[in-house]
Amino acid sequence: MADSLVEISGLARTAGRLPEWARKSRTHHQSVHQVKAELRRLRLHTVCESARCPNLHECFHRGAATFMILGNLCTRGCGFCAVPKASAAKQEMPLDAEEPANVARMAASLGLRYVVITSVNRDDLPDGGAAHFAETVRAVRRALPEARVEVLTPDFCGNLDAVARVLDAGPHVFNHNMETVARLYRRVRPQANYRQSLDVLAFARRHRPEVLTKSGLMAGLGEAAGEVRELLRDLRAAHTDVATIGQYLRPTRRNLPVAAYIPPRQFEEYREYGLSLGFQAVFSGPLVRSSYMADKVSEQARRESL
């Protein structure tokens, strides 16, 4: 039977009631408007908006946002993601030279103590945008020397020199998301490679051992619990410090359907299993996202490492 689609809180889903534990209130309209207005003024993007994150109202209300640099068009077509895609014609997508300074300016105006910077994939650029990424990190650190900076990077097509360039700019946390289990990569991340992403994380640990490493995955795309446990073991083998696990929610009709809503008790089991493997922190729950409460997750991991 064909899927029947409805809209709930901006998220398209297959027919059937969205569980209460997968719902999120959207009540902080004034805060959201204020943050969006400032983002537009500085020509900045957030993954919160572009990926249609269910936590947007909560995060914008508390003055938190994940800055998305290198533009708002992605050169990849991952099945789960709502970020706009570059056209097949590969139109010119020049970088905004003022973007690093503008990210730093807005982070300072928000008084952020913890700044998360991510990006679209820019496979059209020779270094995948690593130099621009690094300059953004440096700009934020100059503007907010007391703040901690987390980067959530693409795989840079496995170019470890590009990964090193970002790391050498001085982030405190290096995050690269695995997103899903190995078996589902061809369907979920067709232009990525499971082993390559693990290699990026392992390299980050070798190159800058003082930097906390982190990765996230989505549940509900058709994976088995044993495959999630295998992915967690692979992350620990790559010496990853922190794991985040959240429920996949279909952002638009063009994206992959939800295969299953994972009950909270299963997320708790994943958390306990991850901690048993030696992760410093495992943040696992239906509405967990890779950058959600990143400051608190980082602080928990730092305490565990002492």
Secondary structure as a PSIPRED ss2 file (coil, helix, strand):
# PSIPRED VFORMAT (PSIPRED V4.0)

   1 M C   1.000  0.000  0.000
   2 A C   1.000  0.000  0.000
   3 D C   1.000  0.000  0.000
   4 S C   1.000  0.000  0.000
   5 L E   0.000  0.000  1.000
   6 V E   0.000  0.000  1.000
   7 E E   0.000  0.000  1.000
   8 I E   0.000  0.000  1.000
   9 S C   1.000  0.000  0.000
  10 G C   1.000  0.000  0.000
  11 L E   0.000  0.000  1.000
  12 A E   0.000  0.000  1.000
  13 R E   0.000  0.000  1.000
  14 T E   0.000  0.000  1.000
  15 A C   1.000  0.000  0.000
  16 G C   1.000  0.000  0.000
  17 R C   1.000  0.000  0.000
  18 L C   1.000  0.000  0.000
  19 P C   1.000  0.000  0.000
  20 E H   0.000  1.000  0.000
  21 W H   0.000  1.000  0.000
  22 A H   0.000  1.000  0.000
  23 R C   1.000  0.000  0.000
  24 K C   1.000  0.000  0.000
  25 S C   1.000  0.000  0.000
  26 R C   1.000  0.000  0.000
  27 T C   1.000  0.000  0.000
  28 H C   1.000  0.000  0.000
  29 H H   0.000  1.000  0.000
  30 Q H   0.000  1.000  0.000
  31 S H   0.000  1.000  0.000
  32 V H   0.000  1.000  0.000
  33 H H   0.000  1.000  0.000
  34 Q H   0.000  1.000  0.000
  35 V H   0.000  1.000  0.000
  36 K H   0.000  1.000  0.000
  37 A H   0.000  1.000  0.000
  38 E H   0.000  1.000  0.000
  39 L H   0.000  1.000  0.000
  40 R H   0.000  1.000  0.000
  41 R H   0.000  1.000  0.000
  42 L C   1.000  0.000  0.000
  43 R C   1.000  0.000  0.000
  44 L C   1.000  0.000  0.000
  45 H E   0.000  0.000  1.000
  46 T E   0.000  0.000  1.000
  47 V H   0.000  1.000  0.000
  48 C H   0.000  1.000  0.000
  49 E H   0.000  1.000  0.000
  50 S H   0.000  1.000  0.000
  51 A C   1.000  0.000  0.000
  52 R C   1.000  0.000  0.000
  53 C C   1.000  0.000  0.000
  54 P C   1.000  0.000  0.000
  55 N C   1.000  0.000  0.000
  56 L H   0.000  1.000  0.000
  57 H H   0.000  1.000  0.000
  58 E H   0.000  1.000  0.000
  59 C H   0.000  1.000  0.000
  60 F H   0.000  1.000  0.000
  61 H H   0.000  1.000  0.000
  62 R C   1.000  0.000  0.000
  63 G C   1.000  0.000  0.000
  64 A C   1.000  0.000  0.000
  65 A C   1.000  0.000  0.000
  66 T E   0.000  0.000  1.000
  67 F E   0.000  0.000  1.000
  68 M E   0.000  0.000  1.000
  69 I E   0.000  0.000  1.000
  70 L C   1.000  0.000  0.000
  71 G C   1.000  0.000  0.000
  72 N C   1.000  0.000  0.000
  73 L C   1.000  0.000  0.000
  74 C E   0.000  0.000  1.000
  75 T C   1.000  0.000  0.000
  76 R C   1.000  0.000  0.000
  77 G C   1.000  0.000  0.000
  78 C C   1.000  0.000  0.000
  79 G C   1.000  0.000  0.000
  80 F C   1.000  0.000  0.000
  81 C C   1.000  0.000  0.000
  82 A C   1.000  0.000  0.000
  83 V C   1.000  0.000  0.000
  84 P C   1.000  0.000  0.000
  85 K E   0.000  0.000  1.000
  86 A C   1.000  0.000  0.000
  87 S C   1.000  0.000  0.000
  88 A C   1.000  0.000  0.000
  89 A C   1.000  0.000  0.000
  90 K C   1.000  0.000  0.000
  91 Q C   1.000  0.000  0.000
  92 E C   1.000  0.000  0.000
  93 M C   1.000  0.000  0.000
  94 P C   1.000  0.000  0.000
  95 L C   1.000  0.000  0.000
  96 D C   1.000  0.000  0.000
  97 A C   1.000  0.000  0.000
  98 E C   1.000  0.000  0.000
  99 E H   0.000  1.000  0.000
 100 P H   0.000  1.000  0.000
 101 A H   0.000  1.000  0.000
 102 N H   0.000  1.000  0.000
 103 V H   0.000  1.000  0.000
 104 A H   0.000  1.000  0.000
 105 R H   0.000  1.000  0.000
 106 M H   0.000  1.000  0.000
 107 A H   0.000  1.000  0.000
 108 A H   0.000  1.000  0.000
 109 S H   0.000  1.000  0.000
 110 L C   1.000  0.000  0.000
 111 G C   1.000  0.000  0.000
 112 L C   1.000  0.000  0.000
 113 R C   1.000  0.000  0.000
 114 Y E   0.000  0.000  1.000
 115 V E   0.000  0.000  1.000
 116 V E   0.000  0.000  1.000
 117 I E   0.000  0.000  1.000
 118 T E   0.000  0.000  1.000
 119 S E   0.000  0.000  1.000
 120 V C   1.000  0.000  0.000
 121 N C   1.000  0.000  0.000
 122 R C   1.000  0.000  0.000
 123 D C   1.000  0.000  0.000
 124 D C   1.000  0.000  0.000
 125 L C   1.000  0.000  0.000
 126 P C   1.000  0.000  0.000
 127 D C   1.000  0.000  0.000
 128 G C   1.000  0.000  0.000
 129 G C   1.000  0.000  0.000
 130 A H   0.000  1.000  0.000
 131 A H   0.000  1.000  0.000
 132 H H   0.000  1.000  0.000
 133 F H   0.000  1.000  0.000
 134 A H   0.000  1.000  0.000
 135 E H   0.000  1.000  0.000
 136 T H   0.000  1.000  0.000
 137 V H   0.000  1.000  0.000
 138 R H   0.000  1.000  0.000
 139 A H   0.000  1.000  0.000
 140 V H   0.000  1.000  0.000
 141 R H   0.000  1.000  0.000
 142 R H   0.000  1.000  0.000
 143 A H   0.000  1.000  0.000
 144 L C   1.000  0.000  0.000
 145 P C   1.000  0.000  0.000
 146 E C   1.000  0.000  0.000
 147 A C   1.000  0.000  0.000
 148 R E   0.000  0.000  1.000
 149 V E   0.000  0.000  1.000
 150 E E   0.000  0.000  1.000
 151 V E   0.000  0.000  1.000
 152 L E   0.000  0.000  1.000
 153 T C   1.000  0.000  0.000
 154 P C   1.000  0.000  0.000
 155 D C   1.000  0.000  0.000
 156 F H   0.000  1.000  0.000
 157 C H   0.000  1.000  0.000
 158 G H   0.000  1.000  0.000
 159 N C   1.000  0.000  0.000
 160 L H   0.000  1.000  0.000
 161 D H   0.000  1.000  0.000
 162 A H   0.000  1.000  0.000
 163 V H   0.000  1.000  0.000
 164 A H   0.000  1.000  0.000
 165 R H   0.000  1.000  0.000
 166 V H   0.000  1.000  0.000
 167 L H   0.000  1.000  0.000
 168 D H   0.000  1.000  0.000
 169 A C   1.000  0.000  0.000
 170 G C   1.000  0.000  0.000
 171 P C   1.000  0.000  0.000
 172 H C   1.000  0.000  0.000
 173 V E   0.000  0.000  1.000
 174 F E   0.000  0.000  1.000
 175 N E   0.000  0.000  1.000
 176 H C   1.000  0.000  0.000
 177 N C   1.000  0.000  0.000
 178 M C   1.000  0.000  0.000
 179 E E   0.000  0.000  1.000
 180 T C   1.000  0.000  0.000
 181 V C   1.000  0.000  0.000
 182 A H   0.000  1.000  0.000
 183 R H   0.000  1.000  0.000
 184 L H   0.000  1.000  0.000
 185 Y H   0.000  1.000  0.000
 186 R H   0.000  1.000  0.000
 187 R H   0.000  1.000  0.000
 188 V H   0.000  1.000  0.000
 189 R C   1.000  0.000  0.000
 190 P C   1.000  0.000  0.000
 191 Q C   1.000  0.000  0.000
 192 A C   1.000  0.000  0.000
 193 N C   1.000  0.000  0.000
 194 Y H   0.000  1.000  0.000
 195 R H   0.000  1.000  0.000
 196 Q H   0.000  1.000  0.000
 197 S H   0.000  1.000  0.000
 198 L H   0.000  1.000  0.000
 199 D H   0.000  1.000  0.000
 200 V H   0.000  1.000  0.000
 201 L H   0.000  1.000  0.000
 202 A H   0.000  1.000  0.000
 203 F H   0.000  1.000  0.000
 204 A H   0.000  1.000  0.000
 205 R H   0.000  1.000  0.000
 206 R H   0.000  1.000  0.000
 207 H H   0.000  1.000  0.000
 208 R C   1.000  0.000  0.000
 209 P C   1.000  0.000  0.000
 210 E C   1.000  0.000  0.000
 211 V C   1.000  0.000  0.000
 212 L E   0.000  0.000  1.000
 213 T E   0.000  0.000  1.000
 214 K E   0.000  0.000  1.000
 215 S E   0.000  0.000  1.000
 216 G E   0.000  0.000  1.000
 217 L E   0.000  0.000  1.000
 218 M E   0.000  0.000  1.000
 219 A E   0.000  0.000  1.000
 220 G C   1.000  0.000  0.000
 221 L C   1.000  0.000  0.000
 222 G C   1.000  0.000  0.000
 223 E C   1.000  0.000  0.000
 224 A C   1.000  0.000  0.000
 225 A H   0.000  1.000  0.000
 226 G H   0.000  1.000  0.000
 227 E H   0.000  1.000  0.000
 228 V H   0.000  1.000  0.000
 229 R H   0.000  1.000  0.000
 230 E H   0.000  1.000  0.000
 231 L H   0.000  1.000  0.000
 232 L H   0.000  1.000  0.000
 233 R H   0.000  1.000  0.000
 234 D H   0.000  1.000  0.000
 235 L H   0.000  1.000  0.000
 236 R H   0.000  1.000  0.000
 237 A H   0.000  1.000  0.000
 238 A C   1.000  0.000  0.000
 239 H C   1.000  0.000  0.000
 240 T C   1.000  0.000  0.000
 241 D C   1.000  0.000  0.000
 242 V E   0.000  0.000  1.000
 243 A E   0.000  0.000  1.000
 244 T E   0.000  0.000  1.000
 245 I E   0.000  0.000  1.000
 246 G E   0.000  0.000  1.000
 247 Q E   0.000  0.000  1.000
 248 Y C   1.000  0.000  0.000
 249 L C   1.000  0.000  0.000
 250 R C   1.000  0.000  0.000
 251 P C   1.000  0.000  0.000
 252 T C   1.000  0.000  0.000
 253 R C   1.000  0.000  0.000
 254 R C   1.000  0.000  0.000
 255 N C   1.000  0.000  0.000
 256 L C   1.000  0.000  0.000
 257 P C   1.000  0.000  0.000
 258 V C   1.000  0.000  0.000
 259 A C   1.000  0.000  0.000
 260 A C   1.000  0.000  0.000
 261 Y C   1.000  0.000  0.000
 262 I C   1.000  0.000  0.000
 263 P C   1.000  0.000  0.000
 264 P H   0.000  1.000  0.000
 265 R H   0.000  1.000  0.000
 266 Q H   0.000  1.000  0.000
 267 F H   0.000  1.000  0.000
 268 E H   0.000  1.000  0.000
 269 E H   0.000  1.000  0.000
 270 Y H   0.000  1.000  0.000
 271 R H   0.000  1.000  0.000
 272 E H   0.000  1.000  0.000
 273 Y H   0.000  1.000  0.000
 274 G H   0.000  1.000  0.000
 275 L H   0.000  1.000  0.000
 276 S H   0.000  1.000  0.000
 277 L H   0.000  1.000  0.000
 278 G C   1.000  0.000  0.000
 279 F C   1.000  0.000  0.000
 280 Q C   1.000  0.000  0.000
 281 A E   0.000  0.000  1.000
 282 V E   0.000  0.000  1.000
 283 F E   0.000  0.000  1.000
 284 S E   0.000  0.000  1.000
 285 G C   1.000  0.000  0.000
 286 P C   1.000  0.000  0.000
 287 L C   1.000  0.000  0.000
 288 V C   1.000  0.000  0.000
 289 R C   1.000  0.000  0.000
 290 S C   1.000  0.000  0.000
 291 S C   1.000  0.000  0.000
 292 Y C   1.000  0.000  0.000
 293 M C   1.000  0.000  0.000
 294 A H   0.000  1.000  0.000
 295 D H   0.000  1.000  0.000
 296 K H   0.000  1.000  0.000
 297 V H   0.000  1.000  0.000
 298 S H   0.000  1.000  0.000
 299 E H   0.000  1.000  0.000
 300 Q H   0.000  1.000  0.000
 301 A H   0.000  1.000  0.000
 302 R H   0.000  1.000  0.000
 303 R H   0.000  1.000  0.000
 304 E H   0.000  1.000  0.000
 305 S H   0.000  1.000  0.000
 306 L C   1.000  0.000  0.000
